[in-house]
Amino acid sequence: MSESTGAAIEARDVRRTYQLDGVAVEALRGVSLTVGPGESVAIVGPSGSGKSTLLHLLGGLDRPTSGRLLIGGRDVAKLNAAALARLRNEVVGFVFQSFHLLPRTSALDNVALPLVYRGLSARRRRALAAEMLSRVGLEHRMHHRPNQLSGGEQQRVAIARALVTSPAVLLADEPTGNLDSATGASVLGLLESLNADSGVALVVVTHDREVAARAHRQITIRDGVIV
């Protein structure tokens, strides 16, 4: 049952504390933010500011220590591990700096992988994966393995894999970090066009001010709080 006001993500006074050698370390100290459907948001801040912790929470990879977090209208605190995994699969798409592709698997099967958990037939999974690879301009590279693709092509495969489940939210962690500037600009352009065309909310975590400037809105985080 959806509980939110229609936001893709809603965080209210979210805190995350870790125990390190018996000492409580506050990674996030009361963060509140809302990301609307189809919005494009950049989260910026120096290393160690809490950006990655916040991204993990927004993607349902971790839970807040306190505060309220709704993803796709669902309260993370009320979900058990299985329900949280289902939420990640249905609502969130992830794009990482280091691609995380299976090395001995074709681009097509890498993209089809998240659909395995949907119970779709292999034929349907591959048809949806092929469609998404075409959308990111890789219809001619579907049967290549990652080591046969350039860095930019591997990132496009990762984007296709993130979007094949039709998520409400796409989280990108330093998506251009391993790419040269021209390839990075082309990948950002692709993310922006997918954001505009499909209405998926886009949240990009970056330390690069030029990348951040392209978003509709920038959120700066420092020492675990939004400044």
N, C-alpha and C positions, 0 to 999 in steps of 0.2 A: 504494500500500500504506500503510495507516494505521500510524503508529508511536507514537501517544500513548496515554495511559491513558484515553481517552474524553473528554478535555476538549475544549471547543469551541476554546479558544485556550490555548496554553502558551508562555510566554516565560521563558527562563533566561539571566540575566546579559546581557541585550540592550543593546548600545551602538550609538549612531548618531553619527558624526562627519562634519561638513561642512567643506569647504575654502572659506574666505571670504578672498579676496585673499591666498592663499598661507598663511593661518593656519588651523590645525585648531581647529574649534569643536565641543565635545562637547555635543550636544543631549540625548542620553540617556547616562547614565553607569552602566550595569549595573542594568537593570530586570528583575525577576523577578515574574511573576504568572501565575495560572491562572484561567480563566473556565470554569465547568462548564456543561453543557447546561442550558438553561432558567433560568440564573442572570441576575440583573439587577444590574449593577455601574455605579457612577458614578465617573468619573475627574475629580477636581477639582484646581485649582491656579491660581495667578495667571498673568497673561499672560506668555509667555516661559518658562514652567516646563518645557515639553517635552510638554504635553498633545497638541498637534496632531501633533507628530512621532510620538508613541506611537500615536495613532489611525491615521496613515498606514501604520505598520508592521503594526498588528493587522489592517488591511484588505488587506494585500498590495499597497498602492500604492507601497511603498518596501521596501527590504531593509535588515536590520541590517548595520552595519559588522562587528560580531562578536557572539558569543552564539548561542543556539539559539532559533528561533521556529517553532512548529508551529501551523498554522491548519487546523482540521478534520482533524487528525492528519497533515498533510503538512508536511514540513520545507521551509520557504521557500528555504533555501540550495541545495536540490537541484533546484529547478524552473527551467527556462528561461523566457524572456519569455512564450511562448505558453502554457505550462503554468500560469504564474502568473496570466495573464489568465483562463484557464479556471477556476482556483480562485476568483478574485474573482467570476466570474459564477455559479458553482455554490454557493459556501459563504457568501459575504458579501453583505449588503444594506447600502446606505449611505443615510442621511438627513442632509442638510446644512441649515445655517441658512438658506441663500439659495435653497432648493428645486431649482434647476438643471433646470427644466422647459423643454421646447422650446416657444417662444412661439406658433408658428403651427400647433401640433398639438393635437388634442383630448386630454382627460384619458385617454380610453380608449387612444389610440395612444401616449401618453407612458408609460402603465403597461405596455403590451405590448412596448415597445422592448427590454428586456433578454432577452426570449424569442426575438428574432430570431436570436441566436447559438446557440440550442438546435436550430435547424433545424425548428421546428414550423411547421405551415401557418398562414397568416394567420387562418383561421377559428378554429383552436385557440388561437392567441395572444390573439385578441380575446375569446374565451370565458373564458379564464383571467383576463384583465385585468378583464373585467366582474364576474366573481366576486369578485375582490379589492377592486374599487371598492365593491361592495355591502357587503363586510365592514367597510370604513372609513366607511360611511354616505353614500356619494356616488352611489348608483345613479341618482339623478335629475339628476346633473350630468356624466354620462359624455361627452357630446358637446360640452361647453363647452371653450373654450380657456382657458389660464391667466389671461389678462387679463379673463376674464368670471367669475373665481372670487375669493373673498376670500382673505386670507393664510392663514387656518386651513384653508380648503378646498384651497389649493395644497399646504400641508404634508401634508394627508391623501393627496393624489394622490402626493406624493413617497414617503410611507410605503407606499402600495399598490404603487408601482413597486419599492421595495426588497424587498418581501415576495413578489412574484409568482413569483420563482424558488424559493420555499421554502428560504431560506438557513438555515444552522445558527446564524449570528451576524448580529445587526443592530447596526450602528454608527451612533450618532446624534451629530452634532457640533453642539452648541448648538441643539438642535431647536426650542427656544422663543424663540430670540434675536430673531427678527423679528416676534414675535406679542405682542399685548396679554396681560395676565395671565390673563384669563378664557379666552381662546382657547388660550393656552399650557397651562393646566391641563387643558383638554379634550383637547389633543393628547397630553399626558403620560399621561392616563387611558387613551387609546386604545393607546399603546405598551405600557402595563402590562398591559392586558387581552390584547393580542396575545401578549405574552411569557408570560402565564399559560396562555392557551388553546392556543398552538401549540408551546410548548416551545422557541422560538427564544431563544438567549442574547442579552441586551440590554446593550450597553455605551454609556452616555451620557457624553459629554465636556461639562462645563459649568463655569462659574465661579459659578453660582448655587447657594448652599448649600441653598435650599429645594427646588430640583429634585433635588439630590444626595441629600437626606434621604429621598426616596421610594424609592431603590434598596435592594436587599437588603444591599448592601455598598458602602462608599465607599473609594476609593483616592486618597490625596493625593499629588500629585507636585510637587516643588519643585527647581529647579536641576538637572533631569535625573535625579533619583532619587526613589524612593518613600519618603515619610517616615511 
